[in-house]
Amino acid sequence: RVIELSHQYGIQVATYFSNKELHPVTKDYQEHSEQWGRKPDDTGKLHHNRTDHGEFGVQMCLKSGWLGALERNIDTVLKNHKLDGIYYDWNVALYCNNPLHVGKTSNGVTGQTGTLALSPTGHWDIDELLQLMEWTRARVGPKGQILLHNTMAPMFATENFADRVVGMEWGYGLLSRSVPPVQELPLEWSFVGARSRGIIGYGSVDKSAPPQIG
């Protein structure tokens, strides 16, 4: 009903997906967490995104079967609901040290970076992130909406597939009292504006601010 009513008023609707989080209560997690999970260091432990409101999910690595499962989940939602597109959170590549993912593409990382010793099994899932973006644009079509949540991580390569970009969710305090010096403004503010950019207001915009600012 919400989608139908929104369309009557000319409002397009996109639904939220996290590229990285899979909740432990799901069947996919219980069956595939070790194979798909992101292990960020040499402890062999998965990374849980826990907050004061509960757990959002456990981080998965796109360089695994998680990519195909995520695409199937999205496809199922879009087939069953008349949505106009998707909204991606955690739309970044992340370092992973799960040895079950090595060798799937050519962007493995070895050797030293500064003082950080990277494991021979270490890798990033940037290739798969771009593959997901290509798949998403094809899935929603040229007129479908793709919204990316790229707070603190603007990226031409993914934003070229998008219609809108959301940034500035956290980290800088109320703009009315603590705007950083120009040279310290977040990269989102000075990055070339390939796509329209928006901000999530809580923590950044004072409650008394004019509506046009929020």
C-alpha positions in Angstrom: 0.0 0.0 0.0 2.8 2.4 0.8 4.4 1.9 -2.6 1.1 2.4 -4.4 0.2 5.5 -2.4 3.7 6.9 -3.0 3.4 6.4 -6.7 0.0 8.2 -6.8 1.8 11.3 -5.5 4.8 11.0 -7.8 7.2 9.6 -5.2 9.6 7.0 -6.2 10.4 4.2 -3.7 13.7 2.3 -3.3 14.3 -0.3 -0.6 17.4 -0.7 1.6 20.0 -3.4 1.2 23.3 -3.7 3.0 26.1 -5.0 0.8 28.0 -6.4 3.7 25.7 -7.4 6.6 24.0 -10.7 7.1 22.1 -11.3 10.3 22.9 -14.4 12.4 19.2 -15.5 12.6 19.1 -16.1 8.8 19.4 -19.6 7.3 22.1 -18.3 4.9 24.2 -17.2 7.8 23.8 -20.4 9.7 24.8 -22.5 6.6 27.4 -20.3 5.0 28.9 -17.8 7.5 32.3 -19.4 7.5 32.5 -19.6 3.7 31.1 -16.1 3.1 32.2 -14.1 6.1 34.7 -11.3 6.2 37.6 -12.0 8.5 39.4 -8.7 8.8 42.6 -9.9 10.5 44.5 -13.0 11.4 42.3 -14.1 14.4 40.0 -16.0 12.1 36.9 -14.3 13.7 34.0 -12.8 11.9 33.2 -9.1 12.3 29.8 -8.4 14.0 28.3 -4.9 13.6 26.8 -4.5 17.1 25.2 -1.3 18.3 23.2 -0.1 21.3 20.0 -1.0 19.4 21.2 -4.6 18.8 23.1 -6.3 16.0 22.8 -5.0 12.4 24.5 -8.1 11.1 27.8 -9.8 10.5 30.1 -8.5 7.7 30.3 -10.7 4.6 32.9 -10.5 1.8 31.6 -10.0 -1.8 34.5 -12.2 -3.0 32.5 -15.3 -2.0 29.1 -16.9 -2.5 27.6 -13.9 -0.6 27.6 -11.9 -3.9 25.3 -14.4 -5.6 23.1 -14.8 -2.6 22.7 -11.0 -2.3 21.8 -10.6 -5.9 19.2 -13.4 -5.6 17.7 -11.7 -2.5 17.4 -8.4 -4.3 15.9 -10.0 -7.3 13.3 -11.7 -5.2 12.3 -8.4 -3.5 12.1 -6.6 -6.9 10.0 -9.3 -8.4 7.5 -9.2 -5.6 7.2 -5.5 -5.0 6.7 -2.6 -7.5 9.8 -0.7 -6.3 11.6 1.9 -8.4 15.1 0.8 -7.4 17.5 0.0 -4.5 19.4 1.8 -1.8 22.8 0.3 -0.9 24.4 0.8 2.5 28.0 -0.3 3.2 28.8 0.4 -0.4 32.5 0.1 0.0 35.2 -2.5 -0.7 36.7 -4.0 2.5 39.9 -5.9 3.3 39.3 -9.6 4.1 41.6 -12.3 5.3 39.3 -15.3 4.9 41.5 -17.9 3.0 38.4 -19.5 1.5 38.0 -16.5 -0.8 41.6 -16.4 -2.3 42.1 -17.0 -6.0 38.6 -16.0 -7.1 39.9 -12.9 -8.8 43.2 -11.2 -9.4 43.3 -8.5 -6.7 44.9 -10.5 -3.9 47.3 -8.5 -1.6 50.6 -9.5 -0.2 53.6 -7.9 1.4 53.9 -4.8 3.6 51.9 -1.6 3.7 53.5 0.8 6.1 53.6 -0.9 9.5 50.7 -3.3 8.6 51.7 -6.8 7.6 49.1 -8.1 5.2 48.5 -11.9 5.1 49.3 -13.8 1.9 45.6 -14.7 1.9 44.5 -11.1 2.2 42.3 -9.6 -0.5 39.8 -6.8 -1.2 36.3 -7.2 -2.8 36.4 -4.2 -5.0 36.1 -6.2 -8.2 33.0 -7.8 -6.9 31.6 -4.5 -5.7 31.8 -3.2 -9.2 30.3 -6.4 -10.5 27.4 -5.9 -8.1 26.9 -2.3 -9.4 26.9 -3.4 -13.0 24.4 -6.1 -12.2 22.2 -3.6 -10.2 22.0 -1.1 -13.0 21.1 -3.8 -15.5 18.5 -5.2 -13.0 16.7 -1.9 -12.3 17.1 -0.6 -15.9 18.2 2.8 -17.2 15.2 4.5 -15.6 15.5 2.7 -12.2 16.8 4.4 -9.1 20.1 3.5 -7.5 20.9 5.3 -4.3 24.3 4.8 -2.7 25.3 5.4 0.9 28.9 6.5 0.6 29.6 8.3 3.8 33.3 9.0 4.1 34.0 6.9 1.0 33.1 8.7 -2.2 34.1 6.7 -5.3 33.7 7.5 -9.0 33.7 3.9 -10.0 30.5 3.1 -8.1 28.8 6.5 -8.3 28.8 6.4 -12.1 26.1 3.7 -11.8 24.0 5.7 -9.3 21.3 8.3 -9.5 21.8 9.8 -6.0 24.5 9.6 -3.3 23.9 9.9 0.4 26.7 11.1 2.7 27.4 13.0 5.9 25.6 10.7 8.3 28.0 11.1 11.1 31.3 12.3 12.5 31.3 16.1 12.3 29.0 17.4 15.0 26.3 20.0 14.5 27.0 22.2 11.5 25.5 25.2 13.3 28.2 25.1 16.0 31.1 23.2 14.7 31.6 23.5 10.9 35.2 22.4 10.3 37.7 24.7 8.5 37.5 24.5 4.7 40.6 22.4 4.5 39.1 19.8 6.9 35.7 19.5 5.3 34.8 15.9 4.5 35.8 14.7 1.0 32.1 14.4 0.1 31.8 18.2 0.1 34.7 18.9 -2.3 34.6 15.8 -4.4 33.6 16.4 -8.0 29.8 16.4 -8.1 29.2 13.5 -10.5 25.9 12.8 -8.8 23.5 14.7 -6.6 24.4 14.3 -3.0 22.3 14.4 0.1 22.9 14.2 3.9 21.3 12.3 6.7 20.5 15.1 9.2 20.7 13.6 12.7 23.9 14.5 14.4 24.7 17.1 11.8 21.7 19.4 11.5 20.2 21.2 14.6 16.6 20.5 15.3 15.9 24.2 15.1 17.4 24.6 11.6 15.1 25.8 8.8 13.3 22.9 6.9 15.2 23.7 3.7 18.5 22.8 5.4 17.3 19.4 6.6 
